[in-house]
Amino acid sequence: MNRGKVNSVIDLYMTDRRGFLKAASALGLGVAMTPVFGRSSEAAATLSYFGWNGYEIPELHTAYTKAYGGEPTATFFSDEEEALQKVRAGFNPDVIHPCVNTVRRFKDAGLIKPLDTKQIAGWDNIFPQFLSVKDVKEEDGYYIMPFDWGTSSVIYRPDLVDIKEESWTIFLDDRYKGKMAFLDSPDNIAAVAGLLSGAKNPMDMNDEEMAKASDILRHMNSNMRFYWTDNTELEQSLASGEVVAAWGWGQSVNNLKKQGVDIKMMNPKEGIMTWICGLTSTVKGKCSDKERYDFMSAMLAPESGKYLIEQYGYGHANQESFKVASPESVALLGFKDPNDFLKTGNFFTAVEPAKREKIQAMWATIKAGG
């Protein structure tokens, strides 16, 4: 796993979960899916995919494979900064798979172009909540097709924690002082502090809101046992009871449940934190727009979503995927109705560089005891 600087939960989480996907792919967890459309006798696969290891497998684009008689060329990045710099330096894939918090950087660099959403089958079935998220929808159109998504929240031991309602305020509960942990990432702990201090948009706080959030941050910091960078460390501390509540991901919940640990992912009354990743179309790619849109359509198909939900444990952007995925797999995501769940979500978006610097400086001072 890449242990470089973590500017957001996406940076660390995506690096970690893609490692899991690589292992899953190597173990042959794929199953055959029903093709959506037939192969054209003149078609041949020429598309170049640049993304996360594990998403290039045919089970996630069966219709494309059927139509083009082969697989796209796949190249992988370990994080989106690497991807951005590689494309800036002259690498020209056709489709890039970034996350919403970085897509604007690709757009501002002139590397990706607006999508013709009418050419993407299933676009109208994308969760409407995703299509209104900042950095998904731009004034001149959409630059990213939402594909995969997931959540970050409090994971806790219900047998060791006494709460009346699920809330991020658990991090302010002095009864559990020294028994809580958080991801070592200033952006994310500051976002939670922003939520608790009443910031209008915790991902885009002004100076006054940051000042209010700083008081919450100090209280949160005083209650933490440690800040984690390795989810294995977190899982071990939760399993032993050393930690009873922490910022974490569904993957840890699933792992701990398999060990027989009484563990739960919280759906806080203030809203859960949700990340979105997706597909973009490059300006200088070589394959046709039609082939790109056929690939995107295949990735967005319910059959692809079923595989993503059941095998990888992540949400799919197409609402129809949840109708064909097994109820047991959907339940493991932490909800029964994704639409209801997403209504209260707080979506990760890009933090402006100047504001990020202020957040990092504020957090460094507080973490040091200031």
N, C-alpha and C positions, 0 to 999 in steps of 0.2 A: 504494500500500500504506500502511496506517496504521502510523506509526512511533511510536506512543505508548508509554507505559510497558509493559514486558513483565513480568507477574507470573508467567507460566508459559509453557511451550512452546506450550500450546494458544493463548494469546493471540496470539502472533506467527505461529505456523504456520497457524492457521485464517485469519487475515487474509490471509496470503500465498497460501495455496492456494485460497481463495475467489476471489481475483483471477484466478487461473488458470482456475477454473471459469467465471467470467463471460466470459472471453475465449473459452473453448472453446464455450460456449453461443452466443455471438455469431457464431462461425465456422460454426455449423450442423453440429456433430459428431454430432448425434443421429441415431438410426436407429429405424425402427418396430419395436415389440415386439408379440408375440402377446398379445391380451387374455386375462385370466384368467376374467372373468365377464361376462355380458351386461348390457346397459343396461336399466334399469327405465324404463318409459314415464312414470312419475310423478316420477322423480328429477330434480333440478336442482342443479347445483353451487353451494353457498353457503359452503363452508369458506374460512376465512382462515388462510393459512400465513405464519408469521413466522420467517425463517431466513436462511441463507447464500445469497447470489446464486449461481445455477447449479443449485440443487437443486429448483427449482420446475418444471423442464421436464417435459413429459408422458412422456418416455421413462423417467422414474423412478417413474411412478405410472399406467401405461397402463390398468390395470384400473379405477381410479377414473374416469379420463376416459371410458372406455367405459360405465361404469354411470351416470354423472351427466351425460353429454352436454356437458361443458365442463371448464374448468380452475379450480382454486381461485384466490382472490385472493391475490397474493403481495406481502409487504412484507419488506424486507431490513434487516439490521443489520450493522455492520462489526465489532463485537465483542460479547461477551455482557454486559459491563457496560452498554453502551448499550441492549441488549435488556431487561435487568432494569429499568433506570430508566424506560424508555418504558412498559413494562407497569405498573409501579408508579404511573406518572403518569396511567393511565387508558386506555391503548390495550388493546383486548381482542380479540386474535386467538383462534383456536380451537386451533391447534397451534403450538408453539414448538420450534425445533430447536437446543437448546444442547448442550454437551459435558458429560461426566460430572463434570468437575472443578468445574462451576458449578451443576449441577442442584439441589443442596441449598439454595442461596441462593434459588432460585425457590420451592422447597418451603417453606422457613422463612418466606418472605414471604407465604405463603398464596395464591400465584398459580397453582399447578398442583395437580392431584388425582391420586389413585391410579388406575392403569389396570386395567380389567377384561380381563385377559390372555386370557380365554376367547373374547373377541370379536375377537381379532387372529389372523387366519389366518397360520399359519407360526410362531407364537410358539414352539412346541415344537422348531422347527428352529434356533432361535438358539443360537449356540455357548454351551455351558453355562458356560464360563469367564467369559463376560460377565455372566451372570445372578447370579454370586456376588461380583462386584466391589462394594466399598464405594461407596456413592452411587448404584449401580444398584438394589441390593436394600435396601429399608428395612424396619424392623420391621413396618410396616403395609402392606407391599406394594411394588409397582414403580411408580415415578413417571416412568420413561423407558423407551422401547422402543429398545434399541440398533439403530442403522442402519448407520452408516459407521465405519470404524476404520482406523488406520494405525500406523506405527512410527517411532521415532527411534532412531538408533544411531550407531556409529562408521562413517563412510565413509572408505575409505582406498585408497591406491595400492599394490596388491600387487606391482607391479614395483619399488617404491621402499622397501617395508617388509618386514622379515624377522621373521615371527612364527611360533611353534610352535603356538599355539592362539589362537583369537579370544577376546579378553577386554578389558574396560574398562581393565585395567591398562596398556594401551598408553599411556594418558595419563600414566603414571608412568615410562615408559621414557625414560631420559635420553639414549639414542642419538638421539632425535628432538626434543631440546630446541630450541625456536625454530622447529619445523616443524609445529606442531599448532595447531588453532583450535577454538573452542567458541562456541556460541550465547551471546550476552550476556544471560544470564538466571540469576539466583542460584538460583532454585528448582531448575533442572535440573542445573546443575553440582553443587549440594549433594546432589541425589538420587543422582548417580553416586558422589560421595564417600561417601555413606551406604552404598551398595551395597558399595564397596570396603573400608569400615571395619567391615563386619559388622552394620550396623543391622538390626533385625528388620523394620522397615518404613521404607524410605528416604523415604517421603512423609509420615511421621509420627514423626520422631525426637524422643526425649526429650533433656534437657540433657546427659546423659552421652554419648549417641550423637552429639550435635552437636559436643561437644568432641573426640571421636575423629575425626569427619569433618573438622574444621577442619585437622588435621595433613595429611590427604590433600589437602584443598583447596589448602593452601600449596604442596605439591609439584606439583599439577596446574597451578597458576597460574604457577609458575616455568618450566614447559615450553611455555607458550602463546606463539605468535607474535602472535596478536591474537584479539579477541572480535568475532564478526560479528553484524550485524543485517540484512544483505542477502545472500540466498543466491546472488545473481549474483557478488558479491565472493568468496564462498567457492568457487564453482565455478571462477572464473578462477584462484584461487590453487592449487587442486588440479590444474587442467589444466596449469599451468606448472611444477608441482613445488615451488613455494614452500612449500606445505603438503602433507604426505603423509598426515595422518590428522586427522579432525575430527568433531565432533558434526554430524550432518546427517540429511537425509530422502531417501526414495526418489526424489522428484522430481529431486533433484540427480544421483543416480546415473543415472537415465534420460537426463537432459540430457547428462551427460558421456559416456555410452556412445555417444550419437548423434554426438558429436564425435570418436569413436575413442579416447577416453581409457581406459586400463586402470584401472578403478575397481570397487570392490566395497563392498556394505553388509555389515557384520559382524553375525553372530549370536552375541553374546558368551556365554561359558559361564555368566556370572552372570545372564543373561536380558536380552532386549531391552526397550526402553521402548515401551509401547503406549498410544495414546489411543483413546477411544471417544466418539462423538457419537450423538444420537438424537432421538426425537420425544416430546414431552410434551403433555398435554391440559390446557387452562386451566380455571380455575374459572368465569370470567365470559364465556367464548366464547358465541357465539349459535347455532351450528349444532348439530345433534343429535349425540349420542354415536355413533349408528350411522354417520353420515357420517364422523366422525373415525376410527372404527375401520376403516371401509372404506378410507380414505386411508392409514392406517398399514399395513393389510394389503397394499395395492398397493405401497407403498414397500418392504415386506419380501419381496415376491414374488421368486422366483429370476430372473425376467426382468429385474426392476429391478436386482438384484444383478449380473447378467451385464453390463449396461450400465455400471454403476458401476465394475466391475473393469476392463473392456476399454477404456472411454473416458476415465475419470478416474484410473485407477491406484490406487484405494483399495479396502480390503477391505469386504465386506458382511457384515452380522450373520447372515444366513441361510446355514447350511452348504451347502444345496442349490445356492446360486449358484455355488459353486466347481466343481460337477460339470458345469454348462452353459457356464461361461466357457471361453475358449480356454486350453489349457495354456500357451501362450506368454505370455498376459497374466498368468496366475497366477504364472508363473516370475519375471516382472518385479517382483512384489511381494517377492521374496526368499526364497520357500520353495516346497516341493512339497506338503506336507501342513499345512494351517493348524491342525489340531487339535494336532499334535505341536509346531508352532511356538508356539502360544499357551500350552502347558503351562509354558513357561519365561519367559513374559512378565512384566514389571513394569508394572502398570497405573497410569496417571496418575489420581489422585484429588485432592480438594480438600485444600489445606494450611490448617490452622487459622490464622486471622489473627494470633494472638499468636505462633505458631511462625514464621510467615512473616516477621514483623518481626524476630525473632531471626536468622533465616537471612540476611535482607537486611543487617542490621547486621554480622554476622560476615563476610559476603562483601565488603562495602564496605571493611572493615578490611584483609582479606587482599589484595584487589585493589590497595589503595593501598600495599601492601608491609609491612603490619603482621603 
